[in-house]
Structures are given as C-alpha cells and as structure tokens.
Amino acid sequence: MSSYPPPSTDDLVSFANQLADASRAVILPFWRQPIEIESKLEHDRPIVESPVTIADRLAEETMRRMIEERYPRHGIYGEEYGHVRIDAEYVWVLDPIDGTKSFITGKPLFGTLIACLRQGEPIIGVIDQCVLNERWVGVVGSGTTLNGKQIKTSGRDQLTESMMYATTPHMFGMGEEEEKFKAMCQVVKRPLYGADCYAYAIVASGFGADIVVEADLGLYDYCALVPVVEGAGGVMTDWCGRKLTLQNHEASKGRVVACANRKLHQQAISILGKKWRKSTIASTYVDSIFPLALGVFLGVALSRSRP
C-alpha cells in the first residue's frame, strides 16, 4: 500500500482557495437569473422546508470532484450529497450556498462555506461571498484574513451594549431554545436578523456586530465559521461552551454562539448554558397561583383571629 505524505497547512489553505474559486465559477452565472427551486422537507426541524437549486448541487459536485482527485483519502461531508470517509484524519466540510433563501431572492448575504477538519476539529475555514468579491480565510494558529488582509474583532464586551445577529427567530425550537433566545434578546442592545454566514464574517471583521446566536445548524453550517471567528480573536462554541467538532455535533445539537471576545462569550454562556427547567401548565399554575392563594389564606386567617 502506498503512503501519502501529510499535507502542509499552506497546501491545504491553497487548496481551500482553489475550491472557493471553483465554486464561484459555478454559482455566479446563476446570480439573479431565473432558476428552478426545489424544496427539501425535514419534519423534525423547527423550519421544515428549505430550498435547493442547481447552483447548490453543481457547486458541491465540483468541489467534491476536486477533493477526490487531489486528496482521495480525505473525508467529505457536504450538505447536498452527504458524507464519505468521515473517520479519516482530514475531512472537508462543504456548504456550497449557505443562505440559499438569500441567493434566490437576490440578496448578496449568502456564502460558500469550506472547512478542513483534522481529527474532527476545524483547522481551516473559508467564507466566500462571490457577488461582493469578499473572502474570509481563517487558519488555526495563523489568524484570519479578508481578501488577504489580516483582520481582528473589535466588539463590545458587555451584552447590554452588544448587537446580536441570528438568521431568523424561527430557527429556535419551542421550549428551551426559544426561551433562551428570548432571554438573550431582552439583554442585548439590539437583535438583528437575516445575514446567514455573513453575520459571523462581520463579527470577525469588527464591522459592528458583536455576537451571533443560532440553533438547528448542520455541521456544514458552522465548521468553516469557527476558524474565521477564532482566528480573528473571537470565541465560538456551542451554547454550553463546548468546542464545535465533528465528534461533538450530536451533543451540541446545532446550537452555536460566536462572540467578538471572551468576556462577551462568558456572559452569553451564562444565559444559553443555564440548566433549563421545562415549563408546564402545572408548574406555571403552581408558580403563579400558589403565592396568591397563600396570601388569601393568610388574610382570611388573620381576619378571623381578630377580636
């Protein structure tokens, strides 16, 4: 059996850029053009329907073919065509168009997401916005660049002063997710919506957004974002503060939080990671009615004890 020398980080970064270039070449001809849209239905998710186009599929097909040719022993985990060899030392995680709803409505806030994982941990991440010609590349240990220029986060360090993004408030499931997100909305200065992966890019760039809180994400939705955010000086974990890895995906349940700095992250985790007690009609009744009933009982008892 022939052996393959391990690729250098520079080789992997160069190849990730080649993948992004190839994805651009596929996607751009479809931009703001008539395009057939299909629906993917997933009844176990808060948002049941999600769109997919030929641009999504062709872009992923192209990137997968390139990986198979260049690194045949590497694993691939893609949104449109599933996964192969995910127990390999290196796994490429692909989302050809993150934000397909933005893409099909002509809003340039979607992006191609490319991550390279080693032993399940994201080490390289690319966010490519082909329409605006913006590309963020994050490399663990080397920082994050925007179109080749090094960038750093510069967000606020208090939740009460922070600008918080989420793609949509409808991505949070009823119960724990919904209640915790509402708690965050009540604390931050302003909740904002509708940027998909672009929100993480602007947090990393220090453009004014400070935090992103989301749920119901697939592995392909967030792996590329981790090196971009953390390489720029931010912090990105699941809601309990655990690393976002291939191995942790099931435990994390697709719940992520990205912050411009560690102090802000600690405050967010104190809300999102807090042990949650399921609200029920019975507990609501006890919590709200019992104190009132007790007050009435004591009032009656005191009145009867008076001469």
HELIX and SHEET records of a PDB file:
HELIX    1   1 THR A    9  ILE A   27  1                                  19    
HELIX    2   2 LEU A   28  PHE A   30  5                                   3    
HELIX    3   3 ILE A   54  ARG A   70  1                                  17    
HELIX    4   4 THR A  100  ILE A  104  1                                   5    
HELIX    5   5 LEU A  159  GLU A  161  5                                   3    
HELIX    6   6 PRO A  169  MET A  171  5                                   3    
HELIX    7   7 GLU A  176  VAL A  187  1                                  12    
HELIX    8   8 TYR A  198  SER A  205  1                                   8    
HELIX    9   9 LEU A  219  TYR A  222  1                                   4    
HELIX   10  10 LEU A  225  GLY A  231  1                                   7    
HELIX   11  11 HIS A  249  SER A  252  1                                   4    
HELIX   12  12 ARG A  262  LEU A  272  1                                  11    
HELIX   13  13 ILE A  281  SER A  305  1                                  25    
SHEET    1   A 2 ILE A  37  LEU A  41  0                                        
SHEET    2   A 2 GLU A  49  THR A  53 -1                                        
SHEET    1   B 8 GLY A  82  VAL A  84  0                                        
SHEET    2   B 8 GLY A  75  GLY A  78 -1                                        
SHEET    3   B 8 TYR A  90  ASP A  98  1                                        
SHEET    4   B 8 GLY A 111  ARG A 118 -1                                        
SHEET    5   B 8 GLU A 121  GLN A 129 -1                                        
SHEET    6   B 8 GLU A 134  VAL A 139 -1                                        
SHEET    7   B 8 GLY A 143  LEU A 146 -1                                        
SHEET    8   B 8 LYS A 149  ILE A 151 -1                                        
SHEET    1   C 5 ARG A 190  TYR A 193  0                                        
SHEET    2   C 5 MET A 163  ALA A 166  1                                        
SHEET    3   C 5 ILE A 211  GLU A 214  1                                        
SHEET    4   C 5 VAL A 256  CYS A 259 -1                                        
SHEET    5   C 5 VAL A 235  ASP A 238 -1                                        
END                                                                             
